[in-house]
């Protein structure tokens, strides 16, 4: 399932893509993606504001060799359609992009986390696991907390 973009070493970064249809309207998804208290329920503690150029941090419990901080900056805010921010931690400088598309019975969410270099296989694997977990949490938040 790897997505190698090209053989040019300067462009040989990988992108993690997760797609899921949620049985909720785009407005509800958008709130869960852009309101700090809701983001904290499914992703991480944060000081996010949906303003292009706004710098913010995600915070997790520190673990060995990591202070638990992810430095970010808002890149795109296209209400109900697209949200993007940079994601920098542990030497990984990457970009997260959410795209919302109305779908039958709900909203299709596509999340692209791009910028993983070939030497960042562990970070890619961790992100793949983490985002699946985060999406499950997002489903719980959207469903009102029901597991």
Buried (B, 14 or more C-beta within 10 A) or exposed (E): EEEEEEEEEEEEBBBBBBEBEBEBEBEBBBBBBBBEEBBBBBBBBBBBEBEEEBEBBBBBEEEEEEEBBBEBBBBBBEEBBBBBBBBBBEEBEBBBBBBBBEEEEBBBBBBBBBBBBEEBEEBBEEBBEBBEEBBEBBBBBBEEEEE
